[in-house]
Amino acid sequence: MTSKDTIDISYLVGATRETVDFVGALNNAWETGVVNKSTVWLEMGHHPTCCGFISRTLSSTRMALPSLQRDNDNWSTLTKSLCILYSAGVQIDWNEYHRPFEQALRLVDAPTYVWTNKNYWIQYRGDWNLTKGRAVSELQPASAPVPTVKGFQTSSIHRLTSEHYTESTATLSAESSITDPSLQGVVDGHAMNEYGVASSVSDVYIPPCVPK
């Protein structure tokens, strides 16, 4: 219908007795700009009869949603459509949705949990990369320079920072660069949430041994 058309007896007769040209009406609405690809369709009724016509006729339709659907739970259908509308940016008054259930709500007095005020884990101390949980102050005094032991390097140990030997043990402290190409397989070899987990190789401990 356009601004030049009039609603008279012939229009009412045609609208109530003639076959509905649903496809022609949709195409006309599309061509005149009444609807476009951003239009969101919500069919109010007991079953989504028109949603299928709309989706098949207007291939660029963004979404056509039902309010109710036969053989499906009414609340499941309604909540699913509301969630899709909300995700698409439509403002939903959720207070009105929950209002019919307000009289059935009750406050549940759940018991408190003492453990929420305690730490049941060893709190981390260190720089998250090189000291493996030990505080830096325990490794080396802040005022003293870190001695560098040269002449020893592997694919996972790139710099020795200290050595300590006794008659039965040998303790080495070393640093590793996770950007070194030789550690690429270690850094990217274990993935969590599709991201590589970098496990630092820092403190190397040699078990007690009998010196020759």
N, C-alpha and C positions, 0 to 999 in steps of 0.2 A: 504494500500500500504506500502511496506517496501523498504529498500535500495536495495534489490535484484530485485525488479520489474522494468520493463521498460515501458515507454509510447510509444507504437507503434500503428500501424493501428488497430490491434485487440482490444487494450485497448480503443481507441477512439470510435470504433464501439459499443463496449459493454457499454461504458459510455453514449453514445447518443441514443442508440436504445433499450437496454435491460431494464428490470424492475429494478428500483432502490431498492437496499436492504438497506433501511434506518436503520432498526433495527440491521442488521448485522454490518453495519458501526459503529453505536453507541457502540455496544458491543465490537467491535474490538478496537475502540478508548479507551474505558474504560480499557480493558485488557492490552493494550500496554502502558497505562499511559499517553496518549495524553490528556485526560480529567480525572478529578477526582471529588470528592464530593465538592471541593472548587471552581470548575469552575462556572463562572457566564455566562449565555447565554443571548444574546440580539439578537432577530430576526429582521433583517432589511427587511421590506416589508409592503405591504398594509394590511396584516392580519396575525396573529400569527398561521400559519399552523403547523410549526415544533415545537413550544413550547410544545404543547400537547403531541406529539410523544416523545419528550425528557423527559418530566416529568414522563410519564407512563413507558417508557423503562428503564430509569435510576432512580430508586426510591430514590437514595441518592442525586439527583440533588438539589443543594442549591437554585437556582432560575433560571427561564427561563422567560424572559420579552419581551413584544412586543414593537415595535417602533410606529406602527399604528394599528388600529383595526376598522374593519367595524362596522357601526352603532354606533360608539362612537366618541366623539369630538376628533379631532387629537391632539390638545394641551393638553387636559386632559390626554389622554393616554401617551403622551410623557413626560409630567411633572411628572406623577405618577411613570413611570419607572425610570426617572432620580432621583427622591427622594429616591426610593428604592435602587438604585445603590449607591447613596451618603451615605445613612445610612449603607450600607454594607461595606463602606470603599473605594469605587472607587472614584478617583479624577475626579471631573467634572469641566470643564472650564466654569463657569457660565457667564463670560464676552461674550463668543461666543454665548451662549444661548440667551442673552439679546441684542446682537448686531443688529439683524434685527429690533428691536423696538426702537433703539436709536434715530432715526429721529423723532419719535412720542412723545418723552419725553418732558416735560416742567416743569419748576420750579413753584410751587404754593406758592405764597406769603401769608402765613397764618397770621392772626392778632396775636399780642402778648397778653398775658394774665397777668394782673397785679397781680392776686391772686397767681401766682407762687412764688412771693417774700414774701408771708405772711404765717403765721401759723394760720390755722383756727381750732386749737385744743388746749387743755390745755397741755402744755409741762409737761412731767412726771418728778417728783422730788421724790427721795427716793431710796430704795434699791431693788425695784421690788418684794418684797416678804412680808415684815412685816408692812410697814408703810402706805400702800394704798394711795400713792400719796403725802403724807406729808413729807417734808424734815426732816431728823433725828434731825437737830438742833432745829426744832420747837417742837419736842417731848421731848427732854431731852438735856441739855447742855452736850457738849462732855467731859468736865472736871469732871462733877458730876457723881457718880456711879448710876446705875439704881437700884432703890429699888425693892425688890422682895416681893410680898405679897403672903404668903403661906396659905395653908389650903383651896384653892378653885381650882378645876380642873374638866373639863368635857371632852367629847369625842372630842370636837373641840377647847377647850381652855386648853392649857397645861401649861401656866405660866402667871400669872398676873404681869405686870410691874409697874402699878401705879393705884391708886384709887383717885377719887376726888368727894366729896359730897358737895352739897349745900342744902338749905331748900327745893328746888323743883326738883333738878336733881341729878343724880349720873352718873359719867363718869368713865369707866374702860378702861385701855389699856392692851391688852393681846397679847401673842404670841402663835402660833400654829406650830407644827412640821408636815410637809406634809408627813414625812416618818413614822408617827405613824400608826400602824395597824388600829386604830379606824377611821382614815380618808381615808382609802383605797377606800371605796365606793365613797367618795366625789371627790377624786383626779381622779379616773378612771371612774367615772360615766358619765362624759360628754366628748365625744371624738371629736376632730377636726382633719381631715385628718388622721383618724385612730390612733391618739395619745391622751392620756388623757390630759385634760386641768386642771392644778392645780390652783384653786382659793384660795388664801390665806385667812385665817380667822384671822384678826388681831385686828382691833379696834372695840370694842363692846360698843355700846351706849345704855344706858337705858333711855327710854323717861321720861319726867318730871312726877313726882308722888308726891302725898301729903304724907309727912312723918307722921307716927302714933305717 
